């Protein structure tokens, strides 16, 4: 039996963001907002502006716009429409107001809070839709919420849910449903991060990437360590499915720029797997809750092409959780627990 939230409570779902359209101008505007966030590019403001406006925005938006156009639907951005469906299903499950916001682009966090206030919400449960902690997703979203909240509105936060059974069970069941009859290996591909982001987020300043097997050595750093939480997510999902360690592996995608990022890199792994005997591959992306450019185009199109051209025979992409009923009910339980 579902327990309702307290009166005058509502949910603010936050996803990362999307351009308003696949047009170059909209993509440029979105990338500018995203890349100028100091939690994304941590260089001093002047240097960050030089990098973004001098080296990235004059060139990248054209290529990115082509990528967005390849996944755009009649409804619009898959990330936006998929996130909105999740919000609608969650509202029905909770019987409470649920409003979607994006950290970058529209609908904004400010607009989301104003919409909840207009519905009489006095206590907001903030739900960043990121299973694992990263300053470039969770921290920046929460800072934006704090800046937008009126003094009269209370709030609580759902922390990263990488360790929640609701998350691993939903992913495990979804992957099992999409496993083909013949498959050799499951690759769990997560969005990458620059290594310096892990070091910066490490409260001990001497653990992350500085000790052997740091992700498996108990430490307070794990509370904010993206890589540790990625490995924990993967182990939980694999345990739910019943996989042995040699049946799955972890990689990191979407790197940008010359700095060292978390490895192994997904594109390189996809090119190497066929020579290692993996001909029938299944790929899932548990860093994401809703399908987006990184899952649909980077993995579903580019990644598939890389794997097949390297000698792979079949490539199966597992969709994200999106508004899967098991995930909706699980997320509702997590929201009630965060109230």
N, C-alpha and C positions, 0 to 999 in steps of 0.2 A: 504494500500500500504506500502510495506517495505521500510524503509530508510536505505541506506547503511552506514556502518561505515566510518569514515574519511579515506582517502588514507593512506596506509602504517600502518594500524592498524590490530591487530590480537588478538585472544583470547587464553589465557592459562587456560584450565580447570584443576583443581587440585582435585583429590580424595585422600583418605587416603593411600591406598596401599594394596598389595597382594603379597604373595610369588610367585616366578617364577614357582613353581610346587608344588604338594602336597607331595613331598618327604620330609622326616624328615630334611635333611640337609638344604634344601631351606627354610623350615618353621622356623628352628632354626635361620638361618641368618636373616630372616625377623623380627622375634620376637625380636632378639637382637637389631636391628636398631631401632625398634619401642619403646621398653621398656627403652632403654638408653637415649631417648630424655628427657631432664629435664622438658619439658612441659607436659610429660605423667607421669613420676615418678619424683616428685619434690624434692626428697632427695638429699643431697650433692653427688657429683660424686662418691666418694669412697664407700659410703653406697649404692648408687644406683647400682654400679657395683657388690657389694657383693650380693645384693638381686637378681639381674638379672642373674649373672653368677653362683652364689652359690646355689640359691634356685628355680629359675624358669626354666632356660634353660636346666638344667640336666633332667628335668622331663616333662615339659609342651609340648615341640615340638612333642613328640610321639602322645599324645592325640589330639593335634591340627591338626597334619598331617592326622589323621583318619577323623577328621571333614571336613577338606578341601577335602579329597579324596571323601567324600560322596556327594559333590556338584560339583566337577570338571567335566567339559564337554570336548567333543572332541576338542572344540575351545580353551579351557583353563579355566582360572579363570573367573567366572561369573561377578565379579566386573570389571575386566579389559575389557572383551569383551563388557559388557553392557555399560561401560563408553565410550568406543571407538565408539560404535554405536551412543551414544548421541552426541559425538564430531562431528561425520560425519554428522548427521542430522542437528546439529546446524550450521555447516559450510555451508551446502546447504541453510539453511534458511537465514543466514546473508550474504551469498556470500562473505565470508572473510576467511582468514586462522584461523583454530581452531586446537589447538594441546593439547593432553591429557598428563598430568603428574601425578605422584603419589608422595605423601610426603615421603613414604617409599617404597623401592623396585623400580621396573622398570615399565614404563619409568620414569626417574628421572626428577625433576624440572630443573636441569641444562641442561639435554638433550632437554627438551621441549623449553626452552628459546633459545638454540642454533638452534633448528629447525626453530623457528619463525624468528630468525635473518637471517637464510639462505634463508627464503622466502621474505626477504626485509622488514620485520616488524620493525618499528621504535617506535611504541607505543603499549604496551601490556596492554590489559584489563585482569586483573587477576581475575579468577572466582573460588574461593574455593567452592566446591559443598557441603556446609554445611548450612542448613537453619538457624540453631541456633548457637550463638557464644559459643565457648569454646577455652581456650588457647591450649588445647591438639589437636585441629583440625585447627581452623582458625589462631591463633597467630603463631603457629609453622610453618604453611605453608607459611605465609607471611614473616616470618624471613628468611626462606629458599629461597624465591624469591628474597628478598633484597640482600642476599649474592651472588646470581647467576647472577643478572642483570648487564650487562655491563654499564659503565658510559654513553654511548651514547644512551641508550634505556630508553624512558620514560614509566611510567606505571600508571594505575589507578586500583582501586579495587572495585569489587562488594561486598558490605557488606552483612552480613547475611540477608536472604530474608524471614525470618519467617513471617513477617507482610505483605508481598506482595500479592496482590490479585492473581497474576499469580500462586503463589505457592499453596495457599489454594483452588483456583478453580480447579487446575489440580488434586490435591489430592481428593477434594470433588467429582469431576466427576468420577475419577477412582474408588473410594470406592463405589459410587452408581452403577457403572457398575458391580461390583463384589459382591454386596449384594445378597445372596440367597433368595429364596422365604420366607423361615422361618429362622429368626434369633432373638436372644434375646438381644444381647449386642455387642457393638463395643469397643474393647480394643485398645488404641493407645499406643504402646510400643516404648519407646525411649531408645537410648543408655544411660547407666548410667554414672555418674561422681562421684568421691569422693567428699564428702561435703566440704573438705578443698579447692578443686579447686574453688568452688563458693566464699568462703570467700577470697581467694587470688585474685580473679578477681574483687572483689567489690571495686570500687574506693573510696567509702565513708568509708569503713572498719567498718561500724557499722549497716549495713542493712541486707545483705543476711544471712538468717538462724538465725538472731539475733533479729528479730521483728516478732510479731504475724502476720500471713498472709502477710509476707514480699513481696511475689510475686504480691500481689494485692494492695499494698500501693505504690503510685507513688514515684519514686526515680531515680536519675541518675544511680544507680546501674543496672537498667534494661537493659541498653545498652550493658552490658557484662554479664548479668545473664542468664545462660543456662536454669535454671528451669523456670524463668519467661517467657522466650521465648518459652519454651516447652508448657506451659499452654496457652500462647497466640496463638500458632500454632494450638493447639487442639480446642480452642474456635472458631477460624476462620474456620477451616474445618467443625466442627459441625454445625456452622451457615450456611455454604454453603449447607450442606446436609439437614438441617432443623431438627436437632436432639435436643431433650430436654436434660437437664443435667443428667437425670437418664438413658439415653440410651447409654452413653459412659463413659469411664474412662481412666485414664492415669497411666502408670507404667513405670519402668525403668529396663533395662536388662543389661547383660554382666558385672556384677561386678566382681572384681578380688582383692583378698587379704583381710586382716582383717579390714581395715579402714572402717568407716561408709560411705556408698554410698547413693545417692538419693533414696528415697523409695516412694511408695511401690515397692518391687521387683517383676518383671514380673513372675518369676517362682513360687513364692508363691501365687500371684494373680491367676494364672492359676489353681493352686491346690485348691484354695478356692472358685472360682466362681460357680462350680456345686452345692455346698452346699447352695449357695445363690440364687438358682433357675435359674441360667444361664446354659442352656443345649446346646444352639446353638450359638456358638461364632464366631465373625468375628474379625480378628486382622490385624492391619496395623502398619507400622513403619515409621512415617514421619520425623524421624531424618536422614533418609537415602534417597538419590536420586536414587541410583542404587542398585539392589539386590546384596547380598553378604553373607558371612558366617553367620553373625548375623541374617539375615532375613530368609535365606533358610534352614540353619541347626539348629541354636539355637531356632528360633521360629517355622519354618515349620516342623521340625522333632522332636526335643526335646520338644518344647512347646506343640505341638499337642499331643504327647504321654502323657505328664503330665496332660493335660486337660481331655483327654478321660479316662485315668486310674482313675481320680478323680471322674468320673461319668458324664462327658460331653457326648453329643450325636453326635454333628457335630462341626467341626472346619474348618473355611475358612480363608485362608491367602490371603490378598490382596497384589499383587505384588507392588514393588516400582514404581516410576514414569518412570524410565528407559528412553526410547526414545519415550514415549507417545507423539503423535502429539500436543496435547494441551499444554503439558509441554515444548516441543521444541519451540513452538511459543512464549510461555510466557517467557522462559529463554532468547530467542532472544531479547525480549523487554527490559528485565532487563539489558542485556549486552549493548544495545544501550543507556540506561539511565546512565550506569556507564562509558560511553566513555568520 
